[in-house]
Amino acid sequence: MQTNELVSRNIRRFRLERELSLGELAARAGISKQTLSKVEAGVGNPTVDTLERVGRGLGVGMLRLLTEWGTQVHLSPADGASWRASPAGQARHLDRVYGSGYVRTQLLRLEAGPELSVVEPDGTGTLHQLYVVSGTLEAGPEAELRVLGAGDFLRFPGDVRHCYRAVGGPAVSHLTTTAPSVPQFARQGDDPAEPQGKVR
């Protein structure tokens, strides 16, 4: 993975968690909004000093901006999916998650409606793995929504605000949530043992 892409994703993630605009973070960091915008877009070439300033503005160390937290959005569409022989039959690999903690699995059924269901962030380091069983669903982080059909799979961070909405009729999906027993990085008020998300 390119360093610029990693830094870009982390800055955007931390900024949205803290509900800061680009201008607000730039002011906190003591850099121009244009510079921050380029760095967050992954097209800038930030110096160590710039990263240190952005980290301070976000309240995290610079190394946090250079660490892969494993929570990027990953889409595996049904079209072109690869099925392979396994002892139990044909299998399609969806995802693999490392680490210790707990796993919660459930079916999610949504009725079509004009409004997105907004879910507040779960505990730090939480991941959602969403497989659409039937219908069409719009889902994912608030800033990176994807439209999914039956057979599509989406992994996305659950520790940022995320949304769900059935499109054109009812939708059923299988939702697996993984949460580490120890937070990857601390945020005030986090309880790593219990998901914090609440639907608004």
Order of alpha helices (4+ residues) and beta strands (2+ residues): alpha-alpha-alpha-alpha-alpha-beta-beta-beta-beta-beta-beta-beta-beta-beta-beta-beta
